[in-house]
Amino acid sequence: MNTTTAVPLVAVDIGNSRVKLGLFESAGQRPLPEPAKILDIGPGPEELPRIAAWLPEHDVTRLAWWIGSVQREVSGRLVAWLQSQSATRITMIASSDLPLTISMPKPDRVGIDRLLDAVAVNQLRAAGQPAIIVNLGTAIKVDVVDEQGAFVGGAIMPGIATSARAMHEFTDLLPLIEMGRLDEPPAPLGKDTVGAMKAGLYWGAVGGVRELVERLSRGFKASPRMFLSGGAAPSVAPLLGDNVQYVPHLTLAGIALTAAR
C-alpha cells in the first residue's frame, strides 16, 4: 500500500447521529494510523464552525478531506461548508475506492462505515485468520472478514441508545433514558422501571452480539479474532471473552488507510 499520500489529512466519519473527525499527521503508521486529534460533533449546521476552531494551526484549504458517510444530507452540508471555506481537496469515499475485496452482490449498497472498519481490521488480524467486527453505535453492526481479508457480510440491529428512544416513543409510560455513556454495565436485575429498562437494553444487546458472534464463527477452521469499536464498546468488550480487541477509532483509521493506498 502506498503511504506517501499528502498529509496532514482529515478523516471524517459521518454517521446518523454524530460526525467524527480525525486529523492524521501521518497515514503510514503501523499497525494502524493514529489521529493526532479528534473532534466529535453533532450533525446540525450550527456545529460546522467548530471544525475551523478545532484546527487553528492548519489552513483548511491545504488539508485533504476524506469523507465516509452514511448520511447524505449531513455530508452534503459539510461539503458545501468546506467549499465555502475554499477547500478543494475533498473526497467522498465510495466502495470502489477501498483497498478491500467486497464479496457482496451490491458493494455500493453496503454502509461505507462497515467497509472502512474492514479495511482497518485487515491491518490488525493475523494472516489467514478471519475476523468479526462489532461496531456499537446508533446501530450495532456485526460483520465478518474471511481468511483472505474479504468483507463477506454481517448483521445489523438497533443500537442501545436507539432502542431506548424507540421504547420511549412507542409506549405511553416508559421514560426516555440516557444510554449514551456506558462506563459501567447496569445490574441485570432492575429494581425500578428505569433499572429494568437499562438491564434489558444493555444485556439484551450484549446477548444479541454474543449469539451473532457464535453463529457467524461457525464454518471457519480458525477461531475468528473479534474487534470492537463504537461508543458502547469499552464496557462491552470485557464481556465477550479474551479473543477481543477494542479499537477506539477504527472507522477513522480505515479512512486514513484508504487515503494512503
C-alpha positions in Angstrom: 0.0 0.0 0.0 1.3 3.4 -0.9 1.7 5.5 2.3 3.1 8.6 0.6 -0.2 10.4 0.2 -0.1 14.1 1.1 -0.7 14.7 4.8 -2.0 16.1 7.0 -5.4 14.9 6.1 -8.7 15.0 7.9 -10.7 11.8 8.0 -14.5 12.4 8.5 -16.8 9.6 9.6 -20.4 10.8 9.2 -22.9 8.6 11.0 -26.7 9.0 11.5 -26.3 10.9 14.9 -22.7 12.0 15.1 -19.9 13.4 13.0 -16.3 12.3 14.0 -13.2 13.9 12.5 -9.6 12.8 12.9 -6.5 14.8 12.0 -3.8 12.5 10.7 -0.3 13.9 10.5 0.9 10.5 9.1 -1.1 7.9 7.2 1.6 5.3 7.3 1.8 4.3 10.9 1.7 0.6 11.9 -0.3 -1.3 12.7 -2.9 1.5 12.3 -2.5 5.2 11.7 -3.5 7.2 14.8 -5.3 10.5 14.7 -3.3 13.4 16.3 -6.6 14.9 17.5 -10.3 14.1 17.4 -13.4 16.2 17.1 -16.9 14.7 17.8 -19.8 16.9 16.9 -23.5 16.7 16.2 -24.9 16.6 12.7 -26.6 20.1 12.7 -25.3 23.1 10.6 -24.6 25.0 13.8 -21.8 22.6 14.6 -19.8 23.3 11.4 -17.9 26.4 12.7 -16.4 24.2 15.4 -14.3 22.5 12.8 -12.3 25.6 11.9 -11.8 26.3 15.6 -10.6 22.8 16.1 -7.8 23.3 13.5 -6.3 26.7 14.5 -2.8 25.7 13.4 -3.9 24.5 9.9 -5.1 26.2 6.7 -8.3 24.4 5.9 -7.7 24.9 2.2 -4.4 23.0 2.4 -5.8 19.9 4.1 -7.0 16.8 2.3 -10.6 15.9 3.4 -11.6 12.3 3.1 -15.2 11.6 4.0 -17.0 8.4 4.7 -20.7 9.0 5.1 -24.0 7.1 5.7 -26.0 10.3 6.0 -26.3 12.1 2.6 -27.9 15.3 4.0 -25.2 15.8 6.6 -22.4 15.1 4.2 -23.8 17.4 1.6 -24.0 20.2 4.2 -20.4 19.5 5.2 -19.1 19.6 1.6 -20.9 22.9 1.0 -19.4 24.4 4.1 -15.9 23.2 3.2 -16.3 24.7 -0.3 -17.4 28.0 1.3 -14.1 27.9 3.2 -12.2 27.5 -0.2 -11.3 23.9 0.5 -10.9 21.9 -2.8 -9.2 18.6 -1.8 -12.4 16.8 -0.9 -13.0 13.1 -1.5 -16.3 11.4 -0.8 -15.3 7.7 -0.4 -17.1 5.1 -2.4 -16.8 1.3 -2.1 -14.8 1.2 -5.3 -12.1 3.4 -3.6 -11.3 0.9 -0.9 -8.4 -1.5 -0.8 -10.8 -4.3 0.1 -12.4 -7.2 -1.6 -16.2 -7.0 -1.1 -17.9 -10.3 -1.6 -21.4 -8.9 -1.8 -23.8 -8.7 -4.7 -24.1 -4.9 -4.5 -21.0 -3.5 -2.8 -22.1 0.1 -3.3 -25.2 -0.5 -1.2 -23.2 -1.6 1.9 -22.7 1.0 4.5 -19.3 2.6 3.9 -18.6 2.6 7.6 -18.8 -1.2 7.7 -16.4 -1.4 4.8 -14.0 1.1 6.3 -13.9 -0.9 9.5 -12.9 -3.9 7.5 -10.1 -2.0 5.8 -8.7 -1.2 9.2 -9.2 -4.7 10.6 -7.2 -6.2 7.7 -4.2 -4.4 9.1 -4.7 -5.9 12.6 -5.8 -9.5 12.0 -3.2 -12.3 11.6 -2.7 -13.6 8.1 -5.2 -16.4 7.4 -7.3 -15.6 10.4 -10.9 -14.5 9.9 -12.2 -11.5 11.9 -15.6 -10.4 13.3 -16.1 -6.7 13.7 -18.6 -5.3 16.2 -19.4 -1.6 16.0 -21.7 -0.4 18.7 -23.1 2.9 17.7 -26.5 4.2 16.6 -26.8 0.7 15.1 -24.9 -2.3 16.2 -23.2 -3.9 13.3 -21.6 -7.4 13.5 -19.6 -8.0 10.3 -17.3 -10.7 9.0 -13.9 -10.6 7.2 -12.9 -14.0 5.9 -9.5 -15.7 5.9 -8.4 -13.9 2.7 -9.5 -10.5 4.0 -12.7 -10.2 2.0 -15.8 -8.5 3.5 -18.5 -11.1 3.3 -21.4 -9.5 5.1 -22.9 -9.5 8.6 -25.9 -8.4 10.7 -27.3 -5.1 11.8 -29.6 -4.4 14.8 -30.6 -1.3 16.7 -28.0 0.4 19.0 -28.6 0.6 22.7 -29.5 4.3 22.7 -31.6 3.9 19.6 -33.6 1.1 21.3 -34.0 3.3 24.4 -35.6 6.1 22.2 -37.9 3.7 20.5 -39.1 2.3 23.8 -40.0 5.8 24.9 -41.6 6.9 21.7 -43.7 3.8 21.1 -45.0 3.4 24.7 -47.1 5.6 27.0 -45.3 5.4 30.3 -41.7 4.3 29.7 -39.4 7.3 30.1 -36.6 8.4 27.8 -33.4 7.2 29.5 -29.8 8.2 28.7 -27.8 5.2 27.4 -25.1 7.1 25.5 -22.4 6.7 28.2 -21.9 3.2 29.5 -18.9 3.3 31.7 -20.3 0.5 33.9 -22.7 -2.3 33.0 -26.1 -1.9 34.7 -27.3 -4.6 37.1 -29.2 -7.3 35.3 -32.0 -7.2 38.0 -33.8 -3.8 37.7 -35.4 -2.6 41.0 -37.5 0.0 39.3 -38.7 0.8 35.7 -35.6 2.7 34.7 -33.3 0.0 36.1 -35.3 -2.7 34.3 -35.1 -0.8 31.1 -31.4 -0.3 31.4 -30.9 -4.0 32.2 -33.0 -5.1 29.2 -31.4 -2.7 26.8 -27.8 -3.3 27.8 -27.8 -7.1 28.4 -30.2 -7.7 25.5 -27.6 -6.0 23.2 -24.7 -8.0 24.8 -26.7 -11.2 24.4 -27.5 -10.4 20.8 -23.9 -9.7 19.9 -22.8 -13.0 21.6 -25.3 -15.0 19.7 -24.4 -13.4 16.4 -20.7 -13.9 17.0 -21.2 -17.5 17.9 -23.3 -18.2 14.8 -21.1 -16.2 12.4 -18.0 -18.0 13.7 -19.3 -21.4 12.5 -17.7 -22.8 9.4 -14.2 -21.2 9.9 -11.3 -23.5 10.6 -9.6 -20.9 12.8 -11.4 -19.0 15.5 -12.1 -15.5 14.3 -10.5 -12.6 16.1 -13.0 -10.1 17.4 -12.6 -6.3 17.1 -14.9 -3.8 18.8 -15.4 -0.1 18.2 -18.1 2.5 18.9 -19.4 4.4 21.9 -20.6 1.3 23.9 -17.5 -0.8 23.1 -15.4 -0.1 26.1 -17.9 -1.5 28.6 -19.0 -4.4 26.3 -15.5 -5.6 25.3 -14.6 -7.3 28.6 -17.9 -9.3 28.5 -17.2 -11.0 25.2 -14.2 -13.2 26.1 -10.4 -13.0 25.8 -10.2 -13.0 22.0 -11.4 -9.4 21.7 -9.6 -6.2 20.9 -11.1 -2.7 21.4 -10.0 -0.2 18.8 -11.2 3.3 19.5 -11.0 4.9 16.1 -11.5 2.0 13.7 -13.5 3.8 11.0 -11.3 6.9 11.0 -8.2 4.6 10.6 -9.9 2.9 7.7 -10.4 6.3 6.0 -6.7 7.2 6.5 -5.6 3.9 5.1 -7.9 4.4 2.1 -6.4 7.8 1.5 -2.9 6.3 1.8 -3.5 3.5 -0.7 
